[in-house]
Amino acid sequence: MDATARPLSVAVVGSGPSGFYAAGALFERADLDVRLDMFDRLATPWGLVRFGVAPDHEKIKSVSSVYSKIGEHQSYRFFGNIEVGRHITGKELAERYDVVIYAVGTEGDRKLGIPGEDLAGSIAAVQFVGWYNGHPDYADLNFDLSSERAVVVGNGNVALDVARILCSPYEQLAKTDIADHALEALRHSRITEVLVVGRRGPAQAAFTTPELKELPKFTDSGVDVAPEQVAEEPGEDTLPRAVKRNLGVLRDYASGETELGERHISLRFQRSPVELRGNGKVEQIVLGHNELRTGEDGRVSAHDTGERETVQTGLVLRAVGYQGVPIEGLPFDPRRGIIPNTRGRVDGAERTYVVGWIKRGPTGVIGTNKKDSVETVNQLVEDLESGTLRRHERDGTLDVESWLAGRQPHLVTAEAWQRIDDAERTAGEPHGRPRVKICDLEDLLDVALNRSTSAKA
């Protein structure tokens, strides 16, 4: 059979937002007949929407309905609980599929690079977020919530998510799909203040205005902001509108019109962590005070003044960014933490493309991935039309499911994932929750594969 007479075979590695948007963009092409298989090392799809978006952001999580619709396409298959690089290789995928698209995100986290960072109680936000969202990799972790103050290092939305969850009343969290083990631990938390610190000023913070503005709604508390840190500065009329909106919200908080609740968030700017101290565990964080300088390029940078501030705390969460990790057989830019690419086509790698954070770095909101994935798909189609991308002579995907099952007997298909989804939603319904997440891998497989406890392997 002429290779162009059969559907284009596509493997998407990763089932988060960027992977689904890439699948959707391919299916929407009227000029293209596609058969698409999506792979994930986890037993469940949706990636960041399931394990990254905070449980109290149910509206944002509702985008999963879009992914479910894409997953209903007749040319779509899902294969979960199979890891590229462990059960199968990227090289093997490229030998079977005409196209391989990596949508693996950025799994690593950035370090602070300060003394004491390895003390117990010094935690990456990615671990904490995974824990309260029921990610199987982090479900067994334990966090000491016995101190009165937690410190979050970072001035982005992840920092606000972490702070908000730590300060939210139990009654509010109990209505969400937060993992049960996290809900119980947070119920007994003794933390009364979450201090969020950023190295630059409020005008440089990466918060989005909706995330910043909603804090009192979810925490039943005002937000502690020092008035002098958000005082009006000359030249503010030239700032972007989003920055002006943030400053307006921060100044409302600084006015103190909304009282601080039993648990509250404090935002402090121009602070950098310089050391963590403690006897075997975090007991103090030393913060350096910064001054801001504007360079010739207009960029504002923070510079240490030498002034120090010691804060008592038993928990420090770093939310200073995610970091991509290398994939065997593909180029990698360690400075940017991405796979080098040209509009999504991986540099120097045949029939291989990237979408999402591993393509551009950990920036933007979930919706940003749609435009990003469309760009990659457009590049892919251009390459196909120009002959830069050539199909295999034969279709190597006909026996894929049996091939995968030979490598991973506990393969989770789309039908098996549907059983998990149904079970979680059914468990949540009596309690007014969107779902009760199954967090343990073996428990997930019991439901997915319809196996009894005695049949576990």
N, C-alpha and C positions, 0 to 999 in steps of 0.2 A: 504493500500500500504506500502511496505517496505520502510522505510525512506531513505535507501541508493539508492533506485531506482529513486528517484526524484532529481531535481537539488538542490544543496546546496544554501540555501537562505542567502543572505548577505546584511546587512544594513551598508552603509558608511555614517557617520555623518560628514559633511564638504565636500565642493566641490572644494577645492583648489588643488594645484599641488600634494600634497601627497595623497589626496583622489583619484584623477584620476590615479596616478601611481599605487596605490593599485588595483583599478578596472582593469587597463590594465594588471597587473601581474596575476590577477585571470583569466581573459579572455584568456590569453596566455597559460594557463595550459591545455595541451592536455588530461591530466588524470583527469580533473575536469569539471563537468557540473555545471555552476553557474547561478543563477538568482540574479541580483544585483540592489538594489535601493539606490540612493544617496539623502541625505537630506541636506538642507541648510536653515538657518534662513533668509537669504537674498533671493530676488527674482531672482537673477542672479548667475550663477556658476563662477568658475575659481579663486575665492578667491584672493590670493596674486597677481596673474598675472593681474587681473582687477583692484585691489584696492591698491596694494603695489608697483608694478614695476612702475618706473617713466614714465610719458607719452612720453618722448623723447627717451625712450629705445624700439623703435618699434621692433627691431630684437629680443629682449628678449621676448616681448609680443607675438611674432609669435608662441611660443610654444603652444598657445591656440588652434592651428590647430590640434595638437596631441590630446588634450582633446576632441575636437569636434569629431574626428575620433573614440575615445573610446566611446563617447556618442551615436554613431550610431549603436553600437552593439545591436543585437536583444534582448539580455537579460538585457539590461540597462534601467532603468527608473530614471528620475529626479523629485524630489519634493522640490520646493523652497517656500520661505515665510512661513516656518513652523519650529518652534524652539523646539528643544529637551530641556525639562526642563520647558517649558511654555505650548505649545499646547499638547505635548505628553511627556512621560518620557522614560528614558533609560531602565528602568525596563520593560516597555511595549514593547519596541523594542526587548529586549532579550527574551521576552516570545513569540514573533512572528517569529523572525529570528533565524536561526541556529548560525549565527555569527554577531556581531556588531563591526565595526571598527570605532574608533574615529580619525578623521583627522581635529581637530578643531583649530590647531595652538595655538598661544599664544597671546591672545587679550589684555592683560594688558601691562602697561609700567612701567619701573623702575623709581623711584623718585631720585632726587639728595640728598634729606635730608638736605637741608640748609635753613637758615632763609630767608624769603621773597619769597619762592618758590611758594606760593599761590597768589602772586600779579598778577593782570591782565597783560597780555603780556608774562607770563611764560607758555609755551605751551609744551605738549608732541609731539614729532615728529610724533607719530602714528596718532594724530588728524590732523596735518597739511598735512601729506601724504594722509590721507583719504579725506580731504577737496579738495585738487587739483585733486585727482583721482575720485571724484564724488561718494564717499561712502555715502549711504543714512544717516548713523548715524552722519556724519560730514558735510553734504552739507550746512546746515544752519549756520555754524559757521562764524564768522567774525574775521579777524586779522588786527591789526593796523600796516600798512606798511608805516607809515608816518615818521619814524625816518630814519636817514641816515645810521645807522648800525644795523645789526641783528647779534646775536651771536648764534652759534650752538655748543652745548656741546656734544662731542662724536667723535671718530676717526674710524668709520666704514663706510660702503657704504651708509647706510641710511643718515648719516650726510652729505656725499657728494651729495646725491640726493637732499636733502632739500636745500643745499647751491646752487647747480647748477640751480635748478628751480627758486630760488629767483634772480639769476643773469642772466638768459637767456633772450635774446631779445624777445620781443613780437612776432616778425615775425617768429621766430623759433617755439615758443610754439604754435602759431596759426595753425601750420601744424599737430599737434598731437591730441590725443584724450583727452587732458586735459579738465576738467570740465569747462563749459563756465563761471560759476560764478567766478572761480579762474582765468581764463584767463583775465577777465575784471578787477579784483582787481589787478593782477600783472601788468597789463598795466599801471596803475596809481600809482604803487609803487614808493616811494621816496628813497628806500634803494639803496645805492651805494656800500656798502661793507658788505660782510658776513664773519665774523670772526669765524673760526672753531677751537675749542680748544680741546686738549686731555691731559690727566693727565700724560701719559708716553711719551717716545720719538718717533721719526719717525720710528725707527726700530721695535717698538712694535705696531704701528698703524695697524688696521685691514682692511684697504682699500685693494681692489684687484687692481692690476696694470692697467687693462683696464679702470676701473672707474676713477682712478687717472689721467691717461694719457689723457682722453678725455675731460677734463674740458675746455681747451681753444677752442676746436671745438664747444662746445655747448654754451659757454658764450661770444665768440668773445673777449676774454681777457686773458692776462697772469694771473698767480697765484702768489700772494705775499707770499714768503717763506723767512724767515730770514736766510742768509747764515751761520751764526754761529750755527744755530740749526741743520744743516745738514752737518756739517764739518765731514771729514773722521775721524774714530775712529780706534784704534788698534783692531785687531782681526776680522775685517769685512769679511775676506776671509772665515770665518767659518759660516757665516750667511746663512740661506736658500736662494735659488735663487730668490724666490718671494720677499723677503725682499730687496735683492740687487737691483732688478728691481725697486722697489718702491723708494729706495734711489736715484737711478739714475734719475728717473723722478723728484723727489723733488729738486735735485741739478740743473737740467736743469731750473726749475722754479726760483730757487734762483739766477741763473746767470742773470736774468732780460732780456734775449734776446727777449722775447715776452712782448710787452708793456701792461700795465694794461689798461683795457677798462673803459667805463663809469660806469659799474658795475663790481666788481671783488671779488674774494674769497681770503681771507688771512688765511693761515694755521699756527697755533702756537702750539708748543708742550710743555710738562712739565708745564701745567697750569691746575689747578683745581678750579671750582667755589666754593667759600666759603660763599657768601652772595649775595642776590639780594636786591637792595634798590630802593625806590621810594615812592611817595605820592599817594597811591591807585593803582599805576601801575608801571611797571618796568621802571626805568630811568637809573639805573647803575647795572653793575655786578662787583663784587669784585673777582679777580682771585688770587689764591695762587700759587707761583712759587715752583716747585718741583725739587728735585734732585733724580737721579736714583741710586738704589743699587741692586746688584746682590746677591741673596741668595745662600745658599749651594746647593739648587736644580737647580740652574741655572736660576731661574725665576727673571725677572727684575721687581722691584716694585718702586712706586713713593713715596717720602717722603717730607713732607712740610718743606720748608726752613724758613718759617716765613715771607718771602718777599711778599708784596701785590701790586696788580695793579688794579686800578679802571678804568673801561671802560664804556663810555656812550653808552647806547642802549635802544631801546624801545621794543625790541622783543628778547626773549631768548627761543630757541627750544632745548629741551633735547632729544638726540638720543643716550642714554646710554644702550639700550637693551629693549627687550620685556620680558614679564612675563606671564607664563601660569596661568590660573585661575581654581579653583577646579570645578569638575563636580559631581553633586549630585549622591551618591551611588557608587562612585569610589574612590580608594585611591588617595592621593595627597602628593607630596613631596614639601612643601612650600619653602625650601631652593633652590632647583633646578628649581622649577616651572614646574614640569612635573608629569605625571602619572607614578608611579613606574611600571616597566615592565621587562620582560625577553625576549629579542629579539622580542619585540612587543607584547607578551602576557601579559596582565595586571595582576599584582600580586594579587592573592586572589579573582579574579573576573571570574566567569564562562563565557565562550564563548565570551569574550571581548578582543579586541586588539586595539593597537594604532599605528599610523604612523605620521611622520613629527615632527614638533617642540614640540608638546605636548608629544611626545615620547622621544626625545633626547635633547630638548632645542633649542633656536633660533640660530642655527649655520648653516653654509653652504649656498650654492647658490641654486637656484631652482632645478637644476639637481641633487643635493645631495639627494633630496627626492625620486628619482627613486630607487637608491640602498637601501635606508632605507625602502621603501615600499616593495621591493622584499624580503628583510630579514623577514619582518613581515609575508608576504604571505607564505614564505617557512616554517616559524614556525607554521603557521596555518595548513598547509597541513600535517606537521609532527604530529601535535596534532590529526588531523583527522584520520590519519593512525594508530596511536598508541592507539586510543580510549580515549585519554585525552579530546578531543572535540567530543561530541556526538550530533547528529542531533535530532531535535524534532521528536516525534512520528508522528505528523501531520503537514502539511504545513499551517502555520499561515499567509501566505502572500497573499492568494487568494483574500481577500477582503480589502487589504491595502488601495487602492485608495479611496474607499468609507468611510473607517474608518478615513482616514486623512481629507477628505472633511468635515466630520462631526465635526472635531475639528477645522479646519481652512477652512472656505468657500472660501477664496481667495487663494486657493492652486495654485501654479505655476508649471505646468508640463513641460516636455521637449519641447512639441509643443508650449506651451505658451512662454517659454524662446526664442524659435526660432523667434517668432514674435517680441520680444524685439530686438534681435540681428539684424534681417532684418531692422527694423525701424531705429536703430542707424546707421547702415552702409549706408543706403539710405540717411539719413540726412547729413552724412559726405561727401558723394561723390561729390556734386557740389563744395565743398570748398577744395577739395584735402586732406581731413582728413580721417583717417581710420574709424572713427565713431564719432558721436556726442552723448555723453552719456546722458541718461535719469537718473537724479539723485534723483528725488523725488519718494518715494515709491508709492504714489497714482497715479502718472503719469505712473510709470512702470506697475502698475496693470491695468490701463486703456488700455494700449497697449497689455499686456499679455493676459488679459481676454476678449478683444474685447468689453469693456464696455464703455458706454457713460458717460459723466460727471454726468448726472442726476441719473445714476445707482450706483454711489458710495455709499458704506455702511460705 
